[in-house]
Amino acid sequence: MRDIFTLEARTDDELTLEIFYRYWKLNEEGEFSEKVPDLAKEYSISSYDLRKRINKHCSCLSTIFECPRCGKHKRYLSRSELKRDRQQIGWIAHKWKSTKIFYLKSVIDQELCSKCREKENIEREIRQEKLVNEKKELIRKHYQVHEKPIIASDRIDLQDAIYLISLLREGADEEYQKIRPVNSFENKLAPTKELTISILNTLFYKKIISIHPDSDLNAFEFVNGTINNPDIFRVSWQPTFQITRDSIIDEIIHLEKALENSERIDEWLYQIDSFWKEISYAEVLEFLIYWLDKHHIPYNPGKKTYKVITSLQDNFSTAQINFMIWAKMKDTTSFLTKEKPHKRVATSYLLSCIERHADLAKTNGWKTNNFKRLSCPISVVADIFYNKVLKMDGYKKIPKY
C-alpha cells in the first residue's frame, strides 16, 4: 500500500523541499523513516512549525480518495491522517482478499475535501435555518388567536386572574411579550403536575395565553406539515388577551391591584372556598406523595385519596392535614415492618389511619398541630392566593367568608 499517495511541491526553496521529502519518506517496511521530533530538532524548529511549513508549500495527495463533490484528490495534512487511511485500506484488503485499488475505492466511504466540507456546512446551515423559520411560521399560524378575550378586572373570574398573574410573575420577560417554559421556573407554578397542566390548559383554551412561535422546536412533534402533541412544559407562551388600557403592563398592574384590594370580593366570594380547596388538595397531595416516595412506597392517587382529603378540608387546615399524614406515616411504616404486606396496601392503610384520627380529633376536641413548610415550599399560585387575595396564611387557616 505504498502507492496510495503522491507528493507535490509548490516551492523552489531547497531547505523546505528537503524537509518535505524527509517528512513523508517511507522505509522498506512501509513505515515513516524519521520521527517528527528528530526532524524538528535537526532543523531547530518546533514540530508544529515544521508541519506548518510543509503544508504551506507542499502537498501530500491521495491517489485513491477523491472528493465526491469536486473530484479533487484528498490532501493529507499530517502523517496520522495518512496512517488512518492506510490502516483502513489494509483491513479491507485483508478481509475481502483483494488488493485492487478500484475495488478498495468502491467500498471505502468517500470524504469531502475541506473546501467542499465548508460549503456543505454553510448550505446545511441555510437549509436548517429555512426549516426552522418554516416551523416557526407553522406554529404562529396554528396557534394564532383571532378573537382575543378581555381580562379587565371587572370581566375576569378569580381563578383565571390568579392563574394569569402567577404565570406572568414567574415567567414573563421585561415587556410581558414572552413567558418562559414552565419547566424552567425557579419556583413551582402549582403544587402538583396535574394542577399545573390544568392551569395552562385553562388559560390556553380561554385564549388568554397562546404558544409562542419562538418556542423550542424540540417541544413539538411535526408530522407531514402539521403539529402534534406539543409539550406544554417545554413551550414558551405569550399573552393573547385584549388590552383595554394604555399598555399590557398597565393591564396587569390594574388586575393585581383588583386582587389585592378585593375590588370584586362580593362577586368572588363563591369562588374563594372552592379555589382554596383546590389549592389545599394539591398541597396535601404533594405532601402525601413526598412522604410515600421517601419511604419508597408506590402510589397512584385515586378516588379514596380524593374522598379522604376533601372530607377533611371542612374542619382542618392544609397544615393540620399534613401533620396527620406525617404522624400516621410512622404507624404505616411500623405496620409494614411487622406485617410485611405488599407495599401497595400501605397507602390504603395510611389513609384509613388518617380518617380514624380525624374522627377522634373532632369527637374529643383534640388540638391538631400544624406541620411546617419544610419539604414542600409554597407554589406561586398558592402564594398569590394566600397573600394577595386572602391576606392570611391559607396553609395554616381555613378561609371563612
Residue pairs with C-beta under 8 A, 6 or more apart in sequence:
1 30
1 86
1 89
1 90
1 93
2 26
2 30
3 63
4 62
4 63
4 64
4 85
4 86
4 89
4 101
5 24
5 60
5 61
5 62
5 63
5 76
5 82
6 60
6 61
6 63
7 20
7 21
7 24
7 58
7 59
7 60
7 61
8 58
8 59
8 60
8 61
9 17
9 20
9 57
9 58
9 59
10 57
10 58
10 59
11 17
11 57
11 58
13 57
15 43
16 53
16 54
16 57
16 58
17 58
19 39
19 43
19 50
19 53
19 54
20 54
20 57
20 58
22 33
22 34
22 39
23 34
23 36
23 39
23 50
23 51
23 54
23 79
24 32
24 60
24 79
25 32
25 33
25 34
26 32
26 33
27 33
32 79
36 47
36 50
36 51
36 79
37 47
39 50
40 46
40 47
40 49
40 50
43 50
45 53
51 77
51 78
55 77
59 75
60 75
60 76
60 82
61 73
61 74
61 75
61 76
62 73
62 74
62 75
62 76
62 85
63 73
63 101
64 85
64 89
64 101
64 104
64 105
64 108
65 73
65 74
65 85
65 105
65 108
65 110
65 111
66 72
66 73
66 74
66 110
67 73
67 74
67 110
67 111
67 112
67 113
67 116
68 110
68 112
69 112
69 113
69 116
69 119
69 120
70 113
70 115
70 116
72 113
74 85
74 111
74 113
75 113
75 114
76 82
76 85
88 108
89 104
89 108
92 98
92 104
92 107
92 108
93 99
93 104
96 103
96 107
98 104
112 120
132 217
135 217
135 220
135 222
136 213
136 214
136 217
137 213
138 222
138 225
138 227
139 211
139 213
139 215
139 220
139 227
140 213
142 227
143 210
143 211
143 213
144 210
145 207
145 210
145 240
147 207
148 207
148 240
148 241
148 242
149 206
149 207
149 208
149 241
149 242
150 156
150 241
150 242
150 244
151 160
151 161
151 164
151 208
151 241
151 242
151 251
151 255
152 244
152 251
152 254
152 255
153 161
153 254
153 255
153 257
153 258
153 259
153 263
153 264
154 264
156 164
156 255
157 268
157 271
158 264
158 268
158 271
158 272
158 275
158 389
159 202
159 271
159 275
160 202
160 203
160 206
160 208
161 255
161 258
161 259
162 259
162 275
162 381
162 384
162 385
162 389
163 199
163 202
163 203
163 381
164 203
164 208
164 209
164 239
164 241
164 255
165 252
165 255
165 256
165 259
165 384
165 388
166 189
166 199
166 380
166 381
166 384
167 179
167 189
167 199
167 200
167 203
167 209
167 237
168 176
168 179
168 239
168 252
169 380
169 384
170 185
170 186
170 187
170 189
170 380
171 179
171 180
171 181
171 182
171 184
171 185
171 237
172 178
172 179
172 180
172 239
173 179
173 180
175 248
176 239
176 248
176 249
176 252
177 238
177 239
177 248
178 212
178 214
178 236
178 237
178 238
179 209
179 212
179 236
179 237
179 238
179 239
180 236
181 215
181 216
181 219
181 233
181 234
181 235
181 236
182 189
182 196
182 200
182 232
182 233
183 233
183 234
185 380
187 377
187 379
187 380
188 196
188 377
188 379
188 380
189 196
189 199
189 379
189 380
189 381
190 196
190 198
190 199
190 282
190 379
190 380
190 381
190 382
191 279
191 282
191 283
191 285
191 286
191 376
191 379
191 381
191 382
192 282
192 285
192 286
192 289
194 282
195 278
195 279
195 282
195 381
196 233
197 232
199 381
200 209
200 232
200 237
201 232
203 209
204 210
204 211
204 232
207 240
207 241
208 239
208 240
208 241
209 237
209 238
209 239
209 240
209 241
210 237
210 238
210 240
211 230
211 235
211 236
211 237
211 238
212 235
212 236
212 237
212 238
214 236
215 230
215 234
215 235
215 236
216 234
216 235
216 236
218 234
219 230
219 231
219 234
219 235
220 227
220 228
220 229
220 230
220 231
220 235
221 227
221 228
221 229
221 230
222 228
239 248
241 251
243 251
244 251
245 251
245 254
256 388
257 263
258 264
259 384
259 388
259 389
260 388
260 389
262 268
262 389
268 389
269 401
272 389
272 390
272 399
272 401
273 399
273 401
275 385
276 385
276 390
276 394
276 398
276 399
277 310
277 313
279 381
279 382
279 385
279 394
280 313
280 317
280 318
280 321
280 394
281 306
281 309
281 310
281 313
282 379
283 318
283 322
283 376
283 379
283 382
283 395
284 309
284 318
284 321
284 322
284 325
285 301
285 305
285 309
286 376
287 322
287 325
287 371
287 375
287 376
288 299
288 305
288 325
289 299
289 301
290 375
290 376
291 325
291 326
291 329
292 298
292 299
292 346
292 347
292 350
293 299
295 329
295 332
295 333
295 346
296 343
297 332
297 336
297 343
297 346
297 347
298 343
298 344
299 347
304 348
304 351
305 347
305 351
308 351
308 354
308 355
309 321
311 355
311 358
312 321
312 324
312 354
312 358
313 321
313 398
314 398
315 358
315 362
316 324
316 358
316 368
316 398
317 370
317 395
317 396
317 397
317 398
318 394
318 395
318 396
319 370
319 371
319 372
319 395
319 396
320 368
320 369
320 370
320 371
320 396
321 354
322 371
323 368
323 369
323 370
323 371
324 354
324 357
324 358
324 368
325 350
325 354
325 371
326 371
327 357
328 350
328 353
328 354
328 357
329 350
331 350
331 353
332 346
332 349
332 350
332 353
335 341
335 346
335 349
336 343
336 346
341 349
360 366
361 368
370 395
370 396
373 395
378 386
378 395
382 394
382 395
385 394
386 392
386 393
386 394
386 395
390 399
392 399
